[in-house]
Amino acid sequence: MRPKIKKITIEPVTRVEGHGKVTILLDAAGKVSRARLHIVEFRGFERFIQGRPYWEVPVLVQRLCGICPVSHHLAAAKAMDGIVGVDRITPTAEKMRRLMHYGQIFQSHALHFFHLVSPDLLFGFDADPAVRNVIGVAGKYPELAVQGVMMRKYGQEIIKATAGKKIHGTGAVPGGVNKNLSLAERDALLKDIGQMLVWSRSALKLARDYTIEHLDELADFGSFDSNHVSLVRGDGAMDLYHGNLRAITAAGGKIFDQVDYNSYFKYIAEEVKPWSYMKFPFISSLGSETGWYRVGPLARVNACDFIDTPEAEAARREFKDLTGGKPNNVTMAYHWARMIEILHAAEKIRDLLNDPDLQGADLMVTGKRRAEGVGLLEAPRGTLFHHYRVDKNDQVTMANLIVSTTNNNTPMNMAVTGVAKKFINGSEVSEGLLNRIEVAIRAYDPCLSCATHALGQMPLVVEVEDHKGRVLDRKVSGC
């Protein structure tokens, strides 16, 4: 006789970019036997950009995402630099790309923290969902809400000035950029950078204080030891635009270090599973069972040796002091690490705006044509891989994209499982319990399908069924 199994389905997961669902299976005793995060949309970009001319790719791939198009734009542009035979772009081109990228980091981290995460931190996981949202934040904490909106707006203005448009710009081209930063654009952006630094410090304090105050609870909230992967500069510093690959263990030991990302495929492998459209990457030398890893702000702060801007470096040191210098493996510490990065981005933007190279006229270089190119950078959500092959007719013949959220696929599933096992026991489902599962997912700031397209209303419907499919409990929210 088959054991009785009950199933809980959370669809869609809310307050994240893209669309996914969670399924949780309970045994006859009401205990969690399995939990999975499913990605239910099919992206397909690796296939339908095949046959397109390579120079279109940096613009085309931005359509992967309406939240982080700059990340795909720049990763593809870096790969196309390789295709046109360019190993080093001009100082003006590199600094324009870096300014664009730090603007993207700044606006994306602000959007996630203030709009998607702050309701949970400010009101609590069990608060009334009618209040626990960005409108509720605006009502009770109006200054904080304005801060979040204005910080994101500033990042978007950086993107517009460097890419030509706030969304789906065209600033980066194979071999360089197509514009510099005018003095008028520079002065307009410099006018507000002081306020952005002030707000970045206060956001960092909010995330830091929350993490420390709730550390005992968060240490057992979807947390686990893990490997971490990120790009680092040659001297070990955090570098969000360029660097070499580093992988560390949960204790901080090096798995590999200073790996040229053009050979990433020798170190990172992928597998597929039938219940998700998202791939499952892992470190080849460790195998799929133990080689999975985390990427993103937590991994970057854990993996780097230092941050080359003074205020963010001081914040990093305090972050690492909490764990005696070892990597921090608390999942909810992603938010603290993310706000360290938003301060770092503000410091970098200030320094770049004061760099006269941004007004240079030497924008592009060319080289000897190649058939293959790889571009990596640290997107807001983590390490982003773009890999292309191009034929003699200039048409793309192969594309492999490992997006940041894909790298975090296994850790997100582990976080879901951990929270589900801790808080679910029995057939009754509370809204607060469901939100805890989503809180664990939101810590990773996932862009579940690298798309933001949806029609109509998307209510969250959760049902508990017995082994015969009879509904034992049902909750609906978000209508």
Beta strands, then each sheet from edge to edge (+ up, - down):
strand 1: 6-10
strand 2: 20-26
strand 3: 32-39
strand 4: 172-173
strand 5: 176-177
strand 6: 227-232
strand 7: 244-248
strand 8: 254-259
strand 9: 268-271
strand 10: 280-283
strand 11: 293-294
strand 12: 372-379
strand 13: 382-390
strand 14: 396-402
strand 15: 460-465
strand 16: 471-477
sheet 1: 3+ 2- 1+ 15- 16+
sheet 2: 4+ 5-
sheet 3: 8+ 7- 6+ 11+
sheet 4: 9+ 10-
sheet 5: 12+ 13- 14+
end
